[in-house]
């Protein structure tokens, strides 16, 4: 059961908070002054501390400083309960390491949301920085462990990239693995004559740079946002730690990597041996299966379609014109509407 310590000298407020928390399933410890609160925190190791500022014996700032000085309690989430909401007071508390403020009076919803939010962030932090290995083991041992790992990565800090913004370049030293929260990303390599060859198009809920699991020296391609994109990031040193301690995660990633390699091999065979019509048909069908929201249309530029199918942009234009005249597709700007999927799919085969 999750343990909460409430340090508050006002009996009515303290009892009200205890009642709300206990009804929500928390185990609650209480203290009426700062000194007693410090002693209970060290003794019971609560998962989170709620603390008033103005108290006898030791005030809230003193409590926070004392807990920060103790190795066993310094990482415990700490929320101030206060009637003082002046900026200098908030600033002082944040500088000491407070995680949040609740200004009195507050209702049960505000209290529970604040507690749950801080506990969730603590769980995420511990999961990725090795402080609760049993929790990580619980996640990855489940059948859908990789899906839960995706959910956790979505809760990490994220970075937004504008359309056509580079995420990393081929040859850059690897710094970590990316997870796409929203948007789309293409990975590309340049041929000797300067042409762009797309090695993959990745959508929301995909991982980028899975190959660094096997080789984490430098990125082997360039990643570019195809549209406004939001990414979560896991530093390589933390990924290494996870893979070392919990091979189950590595197994799941390697399965993704194997599928990725198989797909690239099939594309290379298509480029090497198939006709232009078959290559472009195959690329459209694959994009439709993987990236279409309605199963009927995709948005891709002529140049990107050429880079994916291993042909020239001019050839793509001529072939799309042929497909349109044959009633296979319709074209509106950079959006392709597939009118006869079965025939297009037979053509690629």
N, C-alpha and C positions, 0 to 999 in steps of 0.2 A: 504493500500500500504506500502511496506517495505521502511523504511526511512534510508538513508545513509548520513553521514556527511563527507565531504571532507575538510581537513585542509591543504592547500598548498599555499605557497607564490609565486610560479611561475604561472603566469596567463595562459600561454599556456598549461602547464600540467594540471592545475586545470580545465580549460574549456574542454580539451579533455576527462578527466575522467568523467566530468559531462555529456557530450554528450553520451558517451558509456553507462553510467548507466541509463540515462533517456530513451534512445532507448530500453533498456532492461526492462523497466517498473518500475524502482525504483524512489522514491521521493527523491530528492537530496537537501541537504543544503550545503552551501559553506562558508568557512572562509579563509582569506588570511594571518592570523597569529594565533599564539597559544592562545592568550588571547581571541580573538573573538571566536575561536573554542570552548573553554571551556564554554563560555557563551551560545553558540548555543546548545551545548550538554546538558546542564542543562535545557534549555528552551524547546527543542523539543524532548528530549529523543530518539535519533536515535537507530535503531536496530544494527548498526555497524558504526565504525569510521575508516576512512582512514586518516592517518596523516603523513606529512613530518617530518623529524627530525630537519634539520637545518632551523630555522625560526626566524624572529624578535619577539620581545616582550617576548614570551615564546617558548622554543624549544619543540620538540616532546616528549622528556622524561618528561618535566615539565607538558605537557598536560596529559600524561598518569598518572602521579602521582596525578594530581588534580582530574581526573576522578575516580581513585581508592579510593580517600578520600571521594568521594560523594556516599552515599548509593544508590542513584537513578541511578548512571551510572557505578558503579564498576563492574557490571557483563556484560557490553556491550563489544562485541568482538572488538578488536583493532588491526589494521594492519598498520605497518609502511611502508611508501613510501620513499625510500631513495636511494641516489646514493652511500652511504657508505655501504659496505657489509663486512667490516672487522669483524673477529670473536669477538673481544672485544665489538664492538658496538652492534652486535647481542646478545651477552651474557647479556649485560647490559639491553637491551630492554626486553629480556625474563625474567630476574630476576624481572623487574618491573611489569610483567604481560602481555606483548604483546602476541598476539595470532599468528601472522605471520609477514613475511617481504616480500615486493615486491621491487626488485631492479630495479631502473630506468636504461635504458628505458625498459618498459614492454608493451606487446601488449594487445589488448582488450580481447583475450581469457584468458591470464594469470590473468588479473584483475577480470574478471567475475568468473573464477573458484575459485579464492581465496575468493571472497565475498560469493559465494554460499556455499562453503565448511564451512566457519565459521558460516554462518547463520544456516546451517543444524545442526551443532554440538550444537549450542545454543538452537535450537528447541528440540533436543533430551535431552539435559541436563535439560531444563525447564520441559519437559514432565514428567521425572522421579523424579524430585525433587520438584514438586508442585508449581513452580512459574507461570505456565500458566494453571490453571485448566480448563479454557474454551477450550483450545486446546485439552486437554485430553478428555474432554467430547465430543468434536467433533469427535474424533477418535473412542471411544468406542460406540458411539451412532449409528455408521454405521453398516450395516448388516454384513460386513466383518471386524468388528473392531478387532477381535482376530488376523486376518491375518495381519492387519496393525501393531498390537502390535508386532507380530513376526518380521516384517520388521524393526521396531524400535530397537528391541533387537539385531538384526544383526548388527546395526550400533554402538552398545556399544562396549567397550573394550572387547576383547575375550582372552581366554587362550587355548593353545594347549596341548593335552595329547597324549602320545605315546601309541601304542598298549600294552594292559595288564596293563596300569597304572591305579591305583585306583583314582577315583574322590572324593569319600567320603566313609566312612565305616559305617556299621550299628551301631547305638548307638552314633555316633558323633552328637554333637549339631548342629541343623539346622542353616545354615548361609544364605541360600537363595535358589532360584529356578534357574535351569539351562535350557538353550535352546540350542539345537544341531544345529550348523551351518553346519557342515559337519562331516561325519564319522558315527559310530554306537557305542552304549553303551548298556551293559547288566546290569540289576539289579539282585542281587542274595541274597539268605538267606542260612545259613548253618543249616542242620538238626542236631539232637542230636548226631547222629553217625558220624558227620563230612562231610556228603555228601553235595554237592552244589545243590540247587534248584533255577533255574532261574525264577524270577518273571516277567521278561519282557525284550524284546529287543527293543531298541529305535533307530530310524534313524533320518536323517536330517529333520529339521522342527518340531521335537517332543520336548515337555517339559519333563523334569525329575522332579520327586518328587512333582507331583501335590497334593499329599495327605497332604502336609504341610499347605495347605489352611485351612484344618480342624484341624490339630494338628501339631504345629510347635515346638515341644520339641526336639525330636531327629529323625534322619533318621531311617526308619524302614527296610532298606536293604542297601546293599553295591553296589556302582556303579563302573563299570570297563569298560574302553575303549576296544572295540573289535578290533579296528583298529585305526590308527592315526585319532584323532578326535579334532575338534575345537568347543568350547562351549562359549556361552555368559552367563552372570550371572547377576541376579537381586537380590540385598540384601533383606533379609526378611523384614527389617523395611520399605523399600520402597514399597515392595509388600503389606504389611499391610496397608500402607497409601492409596495406590491405591484402595484396596478392601473396605476400610472404606469410602472413598470419592465417589467412583464410583462403586456401586454394579453390574453394567452391566458386568464389567470385571470378577467379582466373579461368576456370573451366567454362563458365557462362560467357565470358568475354571471348575466349578462344573459339567457341561455337559461332559467335557473331563474326569473328575474323575469318573462320573457314567459309562461311556463307558468302562473305564479302569477296574472298579470293576466287571462289567458284564462279560467282557472277562476273568478275572481271575476266576470268579465263574464257568464259562463254562469249563475252563481248569481243575479246581479242580474236577468237576464232571467226566470229562474224565479220570483223573488219578484214581479216586475212583472206577469207575464202568466199564470203557471200557477195552477191551483187549489190550495187548501190540501193536499188529498190528494196531488197530484203533487209539491208542494214537499217535504212531509215524507217521502214515499217516496224522492224523489231524494236527500235528505239522508242517509237511512238507508243507501241503497245506496252512496253515496259514502264514508261513514264505514266501511262494511263493507269496501270495496275498499282503503281507505287505512290503516285503523287496527285491523282485526280480526286477532287472532293465529291464530284457527282458521277464519276465513272464514265463520263462522256467527253470531257474537255480538259485540256492542259494548257498552261501558259509557259512558253519557252521561246526565246529569241532564235532567229535563223542561225546566228553564229554559234549559239550554245548547242543547237540541234546538230550542226555540222561537227562541232568538237566532240560530241557524244558518239556520233555514228562514224567518225573517222573519215570524213569527206570534206569537200570544199563547200563554202556557203552558197556559191552559185549553183552547184549541183543539187543542194538541198532545195533551192528555190524552184528549179526545173522539175524536180521529183514531186514536190508538193503541188505544183501546178497540175502535173499528170494525175496525182491522187484526187485532186479536186474535180478534174474533168471526168474521172471514172466514178465519181460519186462516193468515194471513200471518206473524204474529209471536207470540211469547210474551214475557212480561215478568216479571222477577224483580228487584225493587228498581229500581236504576238500570241494570240489564243487560237489553238487548234481544236475544232469540234469534230469528233469522230462520228461519222454517219453510218458506217457499216463496219462494225468491229470484227465480225466473223470473217469477212472477206479480207480485211487488213491482217488479221491474225493468221489466216491461211497463207497469205502472201509472204509473211515473215518466215513461214516454215517451208 
